[in-house]
């Protein structure tokens, strides 16, 4: 069955649920009972699971059932599901929304975002390109399109997308985020001089507002030579539910591992990447990047 037909089928089923049909409860056993549904098996052979519903998912589902043709409520549910690593569910939710709002750039952007987490990079690329066509000023669409190219090893194309995203940046947070990925894309493309120019805009006055962008800012300072690898690397997460700790660990470990790759120290890079993919935050960009680089190294 084609992906389009699958999306239509999923959309029909979801809308039946939205208008009030009782959700079917399926029995779970083994790993699924402990974690949640199986979302995918990684290229490294690891089974990756979602987390069970929380109040935000339950509330968003009820909200959408009350107004099933609200794009805003579709997005709310998809993002709540993604917050529980329910990425297949989030893709299905966005697909249902696109059935009645086929020109919504936000829904294409949301679905593409979640397809990246499922390692469906080509599908994500198609959705994100459509988002850029519908909304040429949407920074997030170019940013996530850059990630799709990057994870496929298309580093030149990734740099083009991240550069477009950076040109749309209206805040230091967006500048930091885009600059990090533009820099690493150019380095992986072998364009060291162009990458060095990216760092010029990261002056001492550039500060983050969003907490998680502190990790990217510190990486940029590391690339500038202001911090050592030892200084920038955070400790491993304190526990499996230490989400913020794992995000910092994955983000920075992947960035430093990348640096090792540029400098022909693959064994150290592989060690860092392997530590990242032991974690639980399989939807984090640092986790996906580590996974893809480990897979490329095995070919």
C-alpha positions in Angstrom: 0.0 0.0 0.0 1.3 3.4 -0.9 2.2 5.9 1.9 -0.6 8.2 0.6 -3.2 5.4 0.9 -1.9 4.5 4.3 -2.2 8.1 5.4 -5.8 8.2 4.2 -6.6 5.0 6.0 -5.0 6.2 9.2 -6.8 9.6 8.9 -10.2 7.9 8.5 -9.6 5.7 11.6 -8.4 8.6 13.6 -11.4 10.8 12.8 -13.7 8.0 13.9 -11.9 8.1 17.2 -12.1 11.9 17.3 -15.9 12.0 17.0 -16.4 9.7 20.0 -15.7 6.1 19.3 -14.2 4.4 22.3 -10.5 3.7 22.0 -9.6 0.1 21.8 -7.4 -1.1 24.6 -4.8 -3.6 23.5 -3.0 -5.9 25.9 0.8 -5.4 26.2 3.4 -7.7 27.5 7.2 -7.7 27.9 9.0 -4.6 27.0 5.9 -2.9 25.7 4.2 -3.3 29.1 7.2 -1.7 30.8 7.7 1.1 28.4 5.0 1.7 25.9 4.4 0.8 22.2 7.3 -0.2 20.0 7.9 2.8 17.7 10.8 1.5 15.6 13.8 -0.7 15.5 16.9 1.3 14.9 19.5 0.6 12.2 21.7 -0.6 15.1 19.1 -3.2 15.9 17.8 -1.6 19.1 14.0 -1.6 19.8 12.8 1.9 20.6 9.7 2.5 22.6 7.3 5.3 23.4 6.1 6.3 26.8 2.6 5.8 28.0 0.0 8.6 27.7 0.2 11.4 30.3 -2.3 14.1 31.1 -1.2 16.3 28.3 -2.0 13.6 25.7 -5.3 12.7 27.3 -6.4 16.3 27.5 -5.3 17.1 23.9 -7.1 14.0 22.6 -10.3 15.1 24.3 -9.9 18.7 23.0 -9.5 17.4 19.5 -12.5 15.1 19.8 -14.6 18.2 20.6 -13.4 20.1 17.5 -11.9 17.5 15.1 -11.2 20.0 12.3 -9.1 22.4 14.3 -5.6 22.6 13.0 -4.5 24.1 16.2 -5.9 21.1 18.2 -4.3 18.6 15.8 -1.0 20.2 16.4 -1.5 20.2 20.1 -2.2 16.5 20.1 0.7 15.7 17.8 3.1 17.6 20.0 1.8 16.1 23.2 2.2 12.6 21.6 5.7 13.5 20.5 6.5 14.6 24.1 5.8 11.0 25.1 7.9 9.7 22.1 4.7 8.5 20.5 6.1 9.4 17.1 4.0 7.1 14.9 0.9 8.3 16.6 2.0 11.9 16.1 2.6 11.3 12.4 -0.9 9.7 12.1 -2.4 12.7 13.9 -0.8 15.1 11.5 -1.8 13.0 8.5 -5.4 13.1 9.8 -5.2 16.9 10.0 -3.8 17.2 6.5 -6.9 15.3 5.2 -9.0 18.4 5.9 -6.2 21.1 5.8 -4.0 20.0 2.9 -2.4 23.5 2.6 -1.3 23.8 6.2 2.4 24.4 6.3 2.4 23.9 10.1 1.0 20.4 9.7 3.6 19.5 7.0 6.3 20.9 9.3 5.0 18.9 12.3 4.7 15.6 10.4 8.2 16.1 8.9 9.6 16.8 12.3 8.2 13.5 13.7 9.3 11.5 10.6 12.9 12.6 11.4 12.5 10.9 14.8 11.3 7.7 13.1 14.4 7.8 10.8 12.1 8.3 7.8 14.3 10.9 6.4 13.1 10.9 2.8 9.5 11.2 3.8 10.5 14.0 6.2 12.3 15.8 3.4 9.2 15.7 1.2 7.0 17.1 3.9 9.5 19.8 4.9 10.0 20.9 1.4 6.3 21.2 1.0 6.2 23.3 4.2 8.8 25.7 2.7 6.8 26.0 -0.5 3.7 26.9 1.5 5.5 29.2 4.0 8.8 30.5 2.5 9.5 32.4 5.7 9.2 29.4 8.1 12.5 29.0 9.8 11.7 25.7 11.4 10.9 24.1 8.0 14.3 25.0 6.6 16.0 24.0 9.9 14.4 20.5 10.0 14.9 20.1 6.2 18.6 20.7 7.0 18.4 17.9 9.6 16.9 15.5 7.0 19.8 16.1 4.6 22.3 15.9 7.4 21.2 12.6 8.8 21.3 11.2 5.2 24.9 12.4 5.0 24.0 15.1 2.4 26.1 17.7 4.2 26.3 20.3 1.4 22.5 20.3 1.0 22.2 20.4 4.8 24.4 23.5 4.9 22.2 25.3 2.3 19.1 24.6 4.4 20.6 25.7 7.7 22.0 28.8 6.0 18.4 29.7 4.9 17.1 29.1 8.4 19.8 31.2 9.9 18.9 34.1 7.5 15.4 34.0 9.0 16.6 34.1 12.6 15.0 36.8 14.6 16.6 36.0 18.0 19.9 34.9 19.5 18.3 31.5 20.3 17.5 30.8 16.7 20.9 32.1 15.6 22.7 29.8 18.1 20.6 26.8 17.0 21.1 27.3 13.3 24.7 28.3 13.6 25.6 25.1 15.4 24.1 22.9 12.7 25.4 25.1 9.8 28.9 24.9 11.3 28.9 21.1 11.7 27.3 20.6 8.2 30.1 22.7 6.6 32.8 20.9 8.5 31.4 17.5 7.5 31.3 18.8 3.9 35.0 19.6 4.2 34.4 23.4 4.0 36.5 24.5 6.9 37.0 28.1 5.8 33.2 28.6 5.3 32.5 27.0 8.7 34.9 29.4 10.4 32.9 32.3 9.0 29.8 31.0 10.8 31.5 31.4 14.1 32.2 35.1 13.6 28.6 36.0 14.4 28.8 34.2 17.7 30.3 37.1 19.6 30.7 37.3 23.4 27.5 39.3 23.5 25.4 36.4 22.1 23.5 34.8 24.9 20.8 32.1 25.0 17.3 32.5 26.4 15.9 29.0 26.1 17.7 26.8 28.6 18.5 23.9 26.2 20.2 26.2 23.8 22.9 26.7 26.4 24.3 23.4 25.3 24.6 24.6 21.7 26.1 27.9 22.7 28.8 26.1 24.8 29.5 23.9 21.8 30.0 27.0 19.6 32.4 28.3 22.2 34.2 25.0 22.0 34.4 25.3 18.3 35.9 28.8 18.7 38.6 27.3 21.1 37.2 29.1 24.2 36.4 25.8 26.0 38.1 22.5 26.1 36.3 19.2 25.4 36.7 18.3 29.1 35.1 21.5 30.1 32.2 21.3 27.7 31.2 17.7 28.2 28.4 17.2 30.8 28.1 14.2 33.1 25.9 11.3 32.0 22.2 11.7 33.0 21.6 10.9 36.6 18.7 8.5 35.9 16.6 7.2 32.9 14.0 9.9 33.6 16.6 12.7 33.7 15.4 14.1 30.4 17.2 17.4 30.6 20.4 15.7 31.7 20.2 13.3 28.8 19.5 16.0 26.3 22.6 17.9 27.4 24.6 14.7 27.4 23.5 13.7 23.9 23.8 17.1 22.3 27.3 17.9 23.6 28.7 14.4 23.3 27.6 14.3 19.6 29.1 17.7 19.0 32.4 16.8 20.5 32.4 13.5 18.7 31.8 15.4 15.4 34.9 17.5 16.3 36.9 14.3 16.7 35.8 13.2 13.3 36.9 16.4 11.7 40.3 15.9 13.3 40.6 12.3 12.2 40.2 10.8 15.7 37.4 8.3 14.8 38.0 5.9 17.7 37.3 8.7 20.2 34.3 9.8 18.2 32.9 6.3 18.1 33.3 6.0 21.9 31.3 9.1 22.4 28.6 8.1 19.9 28.2 4.7 21.5 27.7 6.3 24.9 24.9 8.4 23.5 23.0 5.5 21.9 22.9 3.7 25.2 20.4 6.3 26.5 16.7 6.5 26.3 16.2 9.8 24.4 16.2 8.2 21.0 14.3 11.1 19.5 17.1 13.6 20.3 19.1 15.0 17.4 22.4 14.0 19.1 21.1 10.5 19.5 20.0 10.2 15.9 23.3 11.8 14.7 25.3 9.3 16.7 23.3 6.4 15.5 23.7 7.4 11.8 27.4 8.0 12.1 27.9 4.6 13.8 25.9 3.0 10.9 28.0 4.9 8.3 31.2 3.7 10.0 30.0 0.0 9.8 29.6 0.2 6.0 
